[in-house]
Amino acid sequence: MTTKSDYIVDLAKRSLRTDRRKEDEFRKIEIQKGVIEKAEGSALVRIGSTQVMAGVKMEVKAPFEDTPNEGVLIVGAELSPMASPKFRSGPPGEDAVELARVVDRSIRESHSIDVEKLCITEKEKVWIVNVDIYMLDDGGNLLDAGAIAAVSALLDARMPKYEDGKVIYAEKTKTKVPLTCKPVAISHVKIGDYLFVDPLSEEEEASTAKLTVGTKDNGNICALQKSGVDPFTLKQLDQMFEKSIELGKQIRKLL
Amino acid sequence: MKRIDGRKPEELRQLVVKAGVLERAQGSALVKLGRTTALAAVYGPKRLFSKHQQIPNKGLLEAHYVMLPFSTDDRIRPGTSRRSTEISKVMRLALEPVLFLEEFPRAGIEIHVAILQAEAGTRTAAINAASVALADAGIPMKDLVVSVSAGKIDGEYVLDLVGKEEEMTECDLPIAYIPREKKISLLQMDGDMPLKDVKGVMNLAIKGCEIIYEKQKQALKERWIDQVKTTIV
């Protein structure tokens, strides 16, 4: 524990935070879509000083054998060393892999894309939708920012022209990616015995446990991930579920 | 001669340079040349944790160049490639001559450049961005490093090739230039041309560098003298 972490833990006992936010208050969220012309869809998302970029690239390939009439959605994320002195270059570490998989699950398992609409010819050709998330500046809560960026980029995406078995990337059609809902992930950290949303990176360091809750437009929960060494009580879980559904609704309006 | 995008032979694409666009990095910069966009972040000088990396009499400069998966028409697989490894190397060597690495024994300086969008000239944009990011980080430098490429199409020397021009040109010759000392720190060429033309193309590239140099200095002044708040987009 560092002196800074001690200070954050001390403040938490009085429900206070270093940037004077309330325990369930997000920093300012800014979303800019269409920032990369070469991508089929893209978005730059800022939450406070955290900056994340996501882009959509589409390609045509053969479907998986067990799903011959379904397209494929793949979400990837990189914790680049550009974003923080904590990250190293090289193969992604366990935190990077966990982050990418949680974002991937919250979008894919929520069935937020109608994959059957991505089929061109059954058993032969389907659209593969690649969403890549790149972390530019880690001011904390990269996961929630990454999920917002991914959904924003998907909302911004237009299918490229497909003609004579070739994708013409320079020509975008007016067809959108068949999105059926907008999943939102909310991360909570436990500092001492207290819970806080949208943690700063210094709060993440001072925390002993974290829970990410993905919710859908209809209020269903579509992803959960508990990390950190400290367990949660059932009462704390209830509190975080309720809060996530409520905050998810507010953030969804910004998308 | 008219070029495919209407530019004059010695004209650069539209150029935007911004310093200080990231908060975590000690220094950062964004360079946009036409649609090609490079974002650079610098960390250091900082203590190197692994002893075997430390050099007793000077600092270690590391440079990493990466193209984002969605920066081009065909998606790029994340991770390093042979191409990105080579560009990381030539970028590091282009920048090292202006740094006083002997002042930082056993320490490390890291440069990370991400190409957000690629349309010709990504290595030169990467060097321009990295150089401004190093200055933005307050790292002592002899000068900024400036980079651009030039070629020859239909008998004329042309600056800052783009798109189809890369196929039409007799050569593609990127340089990095240190204006105050008038020295070249990166020189590459693909093509087939007599010596006279190689010199002509190189001189045009140097002229292009002088223009970019002014923009780089202006971006640093805006950030540190006028204290303008800059953002990526």
HADDOCK unambig.tbl for C-alpha pairs under 7 A between the chains (distance, minus, plus):
assign (segid A and resid 36 and name CA) (segid B and resid 117 and name CA) 6.43 0.50 0.50
assign (segid A and resid 38 and name CA) (segid B and resid 71 and name CA) 6.12 0.50 0.50
assign (segid A and resid 38 and name CA) (segid B and resid 72 and name CA) 5.68 0.50 0.50
assign (segid A and resid 38 and name CA) (segid B and resid 73 and name CA) 6.03 0.50 0.50
assign (segid A and resid 38 and name CA) (segid B and resid 117 and name CA) 6.81 0.50 0.50
assign (segid A and resid 39 and name CA) (segid B and resid 70 and name CA) 5.34 0.50 0.50
assign (segid A and resid 39 and name CA) (segid B and resid 71 and name CA) 6.54 0.50 0.50
assign (segid A and resid 49 and name CA) (segid B and resid 23 and name CA) 6.87 0.50 0.50
assign (segid A and resid 55 and name CA) (segid B and resid 70 and name CA) 5.48 0.50 0.50
assign (segid A and resid 56 and name CA) (segid B and resid 70 and name CA) 6.45 0.50 0.50
assign (segid A and resid 57 and name CA) (segid B and resid 70 and name CA) 5.87 0.50 0.50
assign (segid A and resid 57 and name CA) (segid B and resid 75 and name CA) 6.06 0.50 0.50
assign (segid A and resid 82 and name CA) (segid B and resid 41 and name CA) 5.71 0.50 0.50
assign (segid A and resid 82 and name CA) (segid B and resid 112 and name CA) 5.69 0.50 0.50
assign (segid A and resid 83 and name CA) (segid B and resid 24 and name CA) 6.62 0.50 0.50
assign (segid A and resid 84 and name CA) (segid B and resid 24 and name CA) 5.92 0.50 0.50
assign (segid A and resid 84 and name CA) (segid B and resid 25 and name CA) 6.85 0.50 0.50
assign (segid A and resid 132 and name CA) (segid B and resid 69 and name CA) 6.64 0.50 0.50
assign (segid A and resid 137 and name CA) (segid B and resid 22 and name CA) 6.13 0.50 0.50
assign (segid A and resid 137 and name CA) (segid B and resid 23 and name CA) 6.65 0.50 0.50
assign (segid A and resid 137 and name CA) (segid B and resid 24 and name CA) 6.04 0.50 0.50
assign (segid A and resid 138 and name CA) (segid B and resid 24 and name CA) 6.79 0.50 0.50
assign (segid A and resid 169 and name CA) (segid B and resid 73 and name CA) 5.86 0.50 0.50
